Amino acid sequence: MTTLVSRTEDCLAAIEQQNGALKAIISINPVAVDEAQKAEAAAARGHGPSVGLVVSLKDNIDTAGLLTTMGSAFYADHVPTVDAPVTTRLREAGCVMVGKANLHEFAFGGTTQNPHHGLARNPWHPEAIPGGSSGGSGSSVAAGMCEVSLGTDTGGSIRIPAALNGVAGLRPTHGAVPNTGCYPVSAAYDTIGPLARTVADVARVHEIIAGHDAGDDCCLPHAVESWTNLYLRGVSGLRIGVPESWCFADIDPDVLRLVRSAVDVLRDLGASIRTIELPEAPQAQAALMPMVHADAAAVHEARLRDAPERFGPDVLERLRQGEAVTSQQYAHHMRFKERWLRRIDQTFQEVDVILTPTCPVTAPLASNSVRMIETTRGISRFTYAWSLAGTPALSVPVGFASNGLPAAMQLIGPRWHDARVLALGARYQEATDHHMRRPGAVVANR
């Protein structure tokens, strides 16, 4: 039986062996093994929680005494004095943090080609991107540098790297997890969530970090439903809606084939598959993206005025686009949001879960991602709609395309029904083995 100490040592060894190429981790916790030993000793004495998991945290989440850079030049030497609530909750659950994961600068982009802390890569292909903005989180899990990572998601920044790196990742219901101690992009849409190889581990960590925090105005007091009860009930009779005319058009044929196969597995498990229409869905990304840009420009107002040259060029361009959003445009997009929320409420009267691909393509090559804004827009086509709705959305691996890169489906539930999509994703993984595969470099190193 492996111990928390040995698993921590394995993850640190994987970082040492692979991080030079992958640039998944910005900084390592120098006392990770000591913390694992203390956690094991406390558990053995019955004075602590059962031994937890080995985790990395996206480097925009505060960790007391450990560098937290936001992936930027502005915070290159920033060391918080207090943990974020999610960090505290992980520690109290017996988890050990091995390091801080690379990200797109200020979590504001989908490629994690970070000019300050390294151009991150995908463990499945040395020239492919890991997605973003939580690219280091997705890559570090896939490469065995940790067992779980916390990322953040505004328009798709957990789900995209989960999909492109072949791991599972949850964007929780907005307001379920506190964002206190996490640097914002847009408070109205930001959320922290877990990535892991299995949906079961994602679910376990979600239940650790979720729950009200009075320090976050967007975090709401709401009971955290256990996913295990729904898991035990199984899939039979669950109504799954697939908006084919939107999400099955203009996508990579391999991704389409793999997602359709996943739908067949869920049907075989007893789910009722229904074709649904979401005619407003294509507009959701176009509505949310300018609002997020404007919110981010407001966050960085002083830096844009006083030191714009310290931003990476792609992030600066995106922030300038946010400055150009008018109040009339913002109001127009908010009116669309109201219509979209009504559509989603109506749809969840007809189905229990909505299913789409997570991304329309597998991981783009870094050489094709020079224009970050266009790349981000392309790979986030199916993720922004659920950020706008504030609903839980889970990315689950569905297999590998002919180019050897992973693809994924997205399971979306009504607000506060995170447990429903987690239980469904876990049942799917029980019937498949896509999530068991490891990138070749990891297999060789182990």
Secondary structure, 3 states (H helix, E strand, C coil): CCCHHHHHHHHHHHHHHHHHHHCCEEEECCCHHHHHHHHHHHHHHCCCCCCCCEEEEECCECCCCCCCCCCCCCCCCCCCCCCCHHHHHHHHCCCEEEEEECCCHHHCCCCCEECCCEECCECCECCECCCCCCHHHHHHHHCCCCCEEEEEECCCCCHHHHHHHCCEEEECCCCCCCCCCECCCCCCCCEEEEEECCHHHHHHHHHHHCCCCCCCCCCCCCCCCCHHHHHHHCCCCCEEEECHHHHCCCCCHHHHHHHHHHHHHHHHCCCEEEECCCCCHHHHHHHHHHHHHHHHHHHCHHHHHHCHHHCCHHHHHHHHHHHCCCHHHHHHHHHHHHHHHHHHHHHHHHCCEEEEECCCCCCCEHHHCCCHHHHHHHHCCCCHHHHHHCCCEEEEEEEECCCCCEEEEEEECCCCCHHHHHHHHHHHHHHCCHHHCCCHHHHHHC
